[in-house]
Amino acid sequence: MTMLTKHHGLGNDFLVAVEPQRSLSPTDALKWCDRRRGLGADGLISAESLASDGSLWSMTLWNADGSRAEISGNGIRCMAQAIALADGGAQERSLSIRTDGGMRQLEIWPDRRSGVHHAKVSMGAATEGPEPYDKWEVFGLDPLRQQTVDIGNPHLVVEIDEPERIDLAAIGPEIETSYDAGINLHLIRVDDPQNITLHVWERGAGITQACGSGASAAAWATNRWGLTDASVTVRQPGGDAQVDVTADEVFLTGPTTYVASIDVPD
């Protein structure tokens, strides 16, 4: 029997196994994340403690399609809530989490609402990624700006007038697979220097309600373009995240919500 908890960060949902009794696999992710034949989620996370005091953990993340992901800004907050709830959940705590995208530092604290925590994650340094996409004419689109970003995982941030009108299901798969390692696609509009609107196609998961690392990448890109301040609200279909950009790293702050606990037969 494997015990899982389900959480979401702004509608971006994950199944988390804290200290699983067996090694999890891509097959588990494919089976459990399926929204019709499984439990339903955008990803599966295995959380394993690396220190006796509970301050250091490792994060292994699989997308819903079974592919391995380096990091997820929403997923790491969901993992932190699962760890906190396993320990009572009432106290603020700091965690160091080793991911495939590098070490991440995180602070998590409870909300007054039952089942809700907030977390601030140091997402690390953002850098330029691979070459931008160059076949927009195929979709009849002419972006205002675009920027690839590496923040432990790959992103393509595209500024466009009306991102909510674009059919991401039509263009997302083509753009994702045009990069050897895949890429997360973010169509954004800069509403003002403190607010960005973002719609996302996630590598390995498809259209999701929110993307934490994508919000971080978008804030970094728009700040680099001189369009936004160092502190911005990123508005997504699932809700708002706060992103703070410094010279050395990007910080993501947002809620995470507990949904359910599930015992799954092995």
Buried (B, 14 or more C-beta within 10 A) or exposed (E): EBBBBBBBBBBBBBBBBBEBEEEBBBEBBBBBBBEEEBBBBBBBBBBBBEEEEBEBBEBBBBBBBBBEBBBBBBBBBBBBBBBBBBEEBEEEBEBBBBBBBBEBBBBBEBEEEEBEBBBBBBBBBBEEBEEBBEEBEEBEBEBEBBBBBBBBBBBBBBBBEEBEEBEBEEBBEBBBEEBEEBBBBBBBBBEEBEBBBBBBBBBBBBBBBBBBBBBBBBBBBBBBBEBBBEBBBBBBBBBBBBBBBEEEBBBBBBBBBBBEEEEBEE
